[in-house]
Amino acid sequence: SSLAGAHPPLGGRMVTTANEEPNDVKMVVIYVAMKEEAAPMIESLKLSEKIGGIEECLPSRVYEGEYGSGRVAIVIPGTDKATGVNLIGTDSAALTTYLAVRKLKPDLLINAGTCGGFKRQGGNIGDVYCVTGFQNHDRRIPIPGYDVLGRAHRSATKTPKLIQTLNLKTGLCSTGNSLDFIPADDLRMLNAGNVCCKDMEGAAIAWVADLLQVPVLGIKVVTDIVDGDKPTQEEFLANLGAAAASLQSALPKVLDYVLGRPIDDL
């Protein structure tokens, strides 16, 4: 059937060669918040830095290359010019993801990185999750309509075959811009039911994916136990290297599975 007159999503691309379906995954963009998380993956996937990045005025960095039957780009937001630290959080995640999707035109967007896990949900250090949905826990707006906007629950692209094949854990990812864990945030996570991952980017990336009509996944590795007895910052820093190595192991398996397959066959 002719694809003349069909329009690709605002951010994504449409493949129209004779023997490929329009929704086959051929280009994957992976957003990673911290360079320490990204470095082992960039090396493992043999990606090269794209000169000029996404926008020359931004500190974001792009590493891309051929992988398997397609192309992969890892995008990191870069570092803050005042402090030199990674630009973690939802502001840089939304801006960088938006520009990356518009420029690189992926068929699939993946947010890969570390997260806090929950003892009450059976979470352990090093567990790898395929996120089933995203929400915010720190946007508390007790006004009808705005409460839903603040929570901003969005489902991830459904990937039952990927989850079963790679034996990944699943659950909701809850996003906030603070590393601490306060009762008001905990209550919102409990009310959501099955929050298994706590991060600082996922919901913002899911919002952009929704705006630009691009399928989105979250692949998260646990660095710290949110409801455990160790200070989050100490546990996170102690386990960051091991979690990055775990991502380096998990991500090629995810890419091997998704590249060349239709989105609705994941």
C-alpha positions in Angstrom: 0.0 0.0 0.0 1.2 3.5 -0.8 2.5 5.7 2.0 2.0 8.8 0.0 0.3 11.5 2.0 1.2 9.7 5.3 2.9 11.9 7.9 5.5 10.8 10.4 5.2 11.8 14.0 6.4 15.3 14.9 9.7 13.9 16.4 10.0 10.5 14.8 10.7 9.3 11.3 8.9 7.1 8.8 10.7 4.3 7.1 9.2 3.7 3.6 11.5 1.2 1.9 9.8 -1.7 0.2 10.5 -4.5 2.6 10.3 -2.6 5.9 7.2 -1.7 7.9 6.8 2.0 8.8 7.2 1.3 12.5 10.3 -1.0 12.4 12.8 0.3 14.9 15.9 1.4 13.0 17.1 4.4 15.0 17.2 4.5 18.9 18.0 7.6 21.0 19.1 6.8 24.6 19.0 9.7 27.1 21.4 9.2 30.0 21.6 11.9 32.7 25.2 11.4 34.0 28.4 11.0 32.0 29.5 8.4 34.6 26.5 6.3 33.7 27.0 6.8 29.9 30.7 6.2 29.6 30.7 2.4 29.8 27.8 2.2 27.3 29.5 4.6 24.8 32.6 2.4 24.9 30.8 -0.9 24.7 28.6 0.2 21.8 31.7 1.8 20.0 29.9 5.2 19.5 31.6 8.4 18.3 31.0 11.9 19.5 28.9 14.0 17.1 30.6 17.3 16.5 28.3 20.2 17.4 26.1 18.0 19.5 22.4 18.9 19.3 22.6 22.7 19.6 25.9 24.5 19.8 24.7 26.8 22.6 23.9 23.7 24.8 26.4 21.7 26.9 24.7 18.4 25.8 26.8 15.7 24.1 25.8 13.2 21.4 27.5 9.9 20.7 26.3 7.9 17.8 27.0 5.0 15.5 25.8 1.9 13.7 24.7 -1.0 15.9 23.3 -4.3 14.7 20.6 -3.6 12.1 20.2 0.1 12.9 21.7 3.2 14.5 22.0 4.3 18.1 22.7 7.6 19.7 23.4 8.3 23.4 22.6 11.8 24.5 23.8 13.3 27.7 22.8 16.8 29.0 26.4 17.7 29.8 27.7 19.7 32.7 26.7 22.9 34.4 29.1 25.7 33.5 29.0 27.2 37.0 29.7 24.0 39.1 31.0 21.4 36.6 28.5 18.8 37.8 26.1 16.8 35.6 22.9 18.6 34.6 20.6 16.1 36.3 16.9 16.8 36.8 13.8 17.5 34.8 14.7 20.9 33.3 17.7 19.6 31.3 16.0 16.3 30.6 13.0 18.0 28.9 15.0 20.5 26.9 17.7 18.1 25.8 15.2 15.3 24.9 13.0 17.6 22.9 15.9 18.9 20.8 17.4 15.4 20.4 14.2 13.9 19.2 13.6 16.7 16.7 17.2 16.5 15.4 17.9 12.8 15.4 14.4 11.6 14.6 14.4 8.2 16.5 11.9 5.4 16.1 12.3 4.7 19.8 13.4 6.8 22.8 15.0 5.1 25.8 15.7 6.7 29.2 18.6 4.6 30.6 20.1 5.2 33.9 20.3 4.6 37.6 17.4 4.8 40.1 16.5 4.3 43.7 14.7 1.0 44.4 12.3 0.0 47.2 12.7 -2.8 49.7 8.9 -3.0 50.1 8.7 -3.8 46.3 11.4 -6.5 46.5 14.1 -4.2 45.0 17.8 -4.9 45.4 21.0 -3.1 44.4 21.8 -3.9 40.8 18.2 -4.9 39.7 17.4 -3.9 36.2 13.8 -2.6 35.6 11.9 -2.0 32.4 9.6 0.8 33.4 5.9 0.4 32.7 5.0 4.0 33.3 6.2 7.4 34.7 4.8 9.9 37.2 6.0 12.8 39.3 5.9 12.7 43.1 7.0 16.2 44.0 4.5 18.4 42.1 1.9 18.7 44.8 -1.0 20.9 43.5 -4.2 20.3 45.4 -6.5 21.9 42.8 -8.8 19.8 40.6 -7.2 19.2 37.2 -3.8 20.6 38.3 -3.4 17.7 40.7 -3.5 15.4 37.7 -1.3 17.7 35.7 1.2 17.6 38.5 1.3 13.9 38.8 1.5 13.5 35.0 1.2 9.8 34.9 2.1 8.4 31.4 2.5 4.8 30.3 5.7 3.6 28.7 5.5 1.7 25.4 4.3 -1.8 26.0 7.1 -4.4 25.7 5.8 -7.7 27.1 8.1 -9.8 24.8 11.2 -7.8 25.7 10.4 -8.1 29.4 9.9 -11.8 29.2 12.9 -12.5 27.0 15.4 -10.6 29.1 13.6 -11.4 32.4 13.5 -7.8 33.5 11.7 -6.5 36.6 8.8 -4.1 36.0 7.1 -1.2 37.7 6.3 2.5 37.8 9.1 5.1 37.8 8.4 8.1 40.0 10.3 11.3 39.2 11.4 14.3 41.4 14.1 16.9 41.5 15.3 16.1 45.0 17.4 13.2 46.2 15.9 13.0 49.7 12.8 11.0 50.6 10.1 12.8 52.6 6.8 11.6 53.8 4.7 13.7 51.4 6.6 12.1 48.4 6.4 8.6 49.9 2.6 9.0 50.3 2.2 9.8 46.6 4.4 6.8 45.6 2.4 4.5 47.9 -0.9 5.8 46.4 0.4 5.1 42.9 0.5 1.4 43.8 3.6 -0.1 42.3 6.4 2.5 42.2 9.6 0.5 42.0 12.0 3.1 40.7 12.7 6.7 41.9 14.6 8.9 39.5 15.1 12.6 38.5 14.3 12.6 34.8 11.9 9.9 33.6 8.6 11.7 33.8 10.0 14.7 31.9 11.3 12.5 29.1 7.9 10.7 28.9 6.2 14.1 28.6 8.3 15.1 25.6 7.9 11.6 24.1 4.1 12.1 24.4 4.2 15.6 22.8 6.3 14.4 19.9 4.5 11.0 19.5 7.7 8.9 19.9 7.6 5.5 21.7 9.4 5.6 25.0 11.0 3.0 27.3 12.8 3.3 30.7 15.6 0.9 31.5 16.7 1.6 35.1 19.3 0.0 37.4 19.0 0.3 41.2 21.9 2.1 43.0 20.3 2.7 46.3 17.3 1.4 48.4 15.0 4.4 49.0 13.3 2.9 52.0 16.5 1.3 53.4 18.6 2.3 56.4 21.6 3.8 54.6 21.9 7.5 53.5 20.8 7.7 49.9 23.7 9.9 48.8 26.3 7.5 50.3 24.7 4.4 48.9 24.2 6.0 45.4 27.9 7.1 45.1 29.1 3.7 46.4 27.1 1.8 43.8 27.2 4.1 40.8 30.1 2.3 39.2 28.6 -1.1 39.6 25.2 0.2 38.3 26.9 1.7 35.2 28.5 -1.7 34.5 25.1 -3.4 34.9 23.6 -0.9 32.4 26.5 -1.6 30.0 25.6 -5.3 30.2 21.8 -4.8 29.9 21.5 -2.2 27.2 23.1 -4.1 24.3 20.6 -7.0 25.0 17.7 -4.5 24.8 19.0 -3.0 21.6 19.6 -6.4 20.1 15.9 -7.2 20.8 14.3 -4.0 19.6 16.3 -3.0 16.5 14.6 -4.3 13.3 11.3 -5.1 15.1 8.0 -3.3 14.8 7.1 -1.3 17.9 3.9 -3.4 18.4 6.0 -6.6 18.4 8.1 -5.7 21.4 
